Amino acid sequence: MLVFLNVPSPIYPQPDKILEHPHIRTFHARHGRMSARREFALTTLLPNFEISRLERPVDLRKVLKTYRVIVDFGSGMGLHTLNLATNNPNIGVLAIDVHTVGLLAVAEAASDSNLLNIRTHHGDGMDVLKDWLVAQTLDEVHILFPDPWPKARHHKRRLINQSFLQMVWKSLVPGGRIIFVTDDETYFASASEDFKASKMFDIDYGNWDVPLTTYHQRAKRLNHKVSQLSATKI
Ligand SMILES: C[S@@+](CC[C@H](N)C(=O)[O-])C[C@H]1O[C@@H](n2cnc3c(N)ncnc32)[C@H](O)[C@@H]1O
């Protein structure tokens, strides 16, 4: 263990990695110091799961040897990814987040429990959706409590817009779907309009059990109304 204590603690996430993206950022920049344990997870465990190393375009069903693949886009602390992967060994789960700590927790838990059906991308998920994946190979994309960007001047940073919906549509199998959940009422209203305007999805406002995530717990604590929709590819 002492050997890890000698490693200098870097600032994360690496600023270069964020700045290299020309499109509008949908995430907040965060910085912090890393413990030796996290440094180990970052340099030794996380690379085992990272998809940016794979030859493109990637068919995650083949990589993971599963017949279905779900993306947890903006996986945060990774609770949903880990629950999905643990409870459904036949489903592959791709956790994407630009922030480091949650992905390290995913990599640690997946390594400890030998979960073979998880992959990660530590970076901007737009890159993944743009052209990394074989078209029509994702079954579901879960967007749970995305950053709400509540100020009007920041609305352009919200994830849901026509170009994002087109990218996801292209990646989904026929009949595949997006699950969108938020506790921000204005975001839910505008996203619903975007889904409808796209004419690419059938919208269902059903009332399913919203997966447990850190931000879902927060929404409950704050007594926020949680809204959800499922958009099935037409
Ligand atoms: C409010 S948090 C919600 C996290 C988690 N889904 C939950 O419910 O607890 C939104 C997350 O989305 C991530 N995110 C936003 N835009 C992203 C992007 N373009 N690529 C990767 N991650 C992104 C942020 O870094 C953040 O961790």
The ligand as a Gaussian input file, in Angstrom:
#p B3LYP/6-31G(d) Opt

LIG

0 1
 C      -27.218000      15.912000     -11.525000
 S      -26.096000      14.624000     -11.822000
 C      -27.134000      13.167000     -11.720000
 C      -26.323000      11.925000     -11.508000
 C      -27.146000      10.622000     -11.393000
 N      -27.804000      10.296000     -12.637000
 C      -28.128000      10.701000     -10.286000
 O      -29.330000      10.703000     -10.554000
 O      -27.690000      10.747000      -9.124000
 C      -25.826000      14.740000     -13.567000
 C      -24.558000      14.038000     -14.000000
 O      -24.487000      14.070000     -15.423000
 C      -23.140000      14.256000     -15.787000
 N      -23.099000      14.784000     -17.158000
 C      -23.753000      15.874000     -17.640000
 N      -23.484000      16.043000     -18.939000
 C      -22.641000      15.029000     -19.282000
 C      -21.999000      14.669000     -20.492000
 N      -22.171000      15.379000     -21.616000
 N      -21.210000      13.585000     -20.500000
 C      -20.997000      12.875000     -19.371000
 N      -21.584000      13.159000     -18.194000
 C      -22.389000      14.230000     -18.161000
 C      -22.606000      15.219000     -14.752000
 O      -21.216000      15.141000     -14.674000
 C      -23.303000      14.717000     -13.494000
 O      -22.509000      13.769000     -12.806000

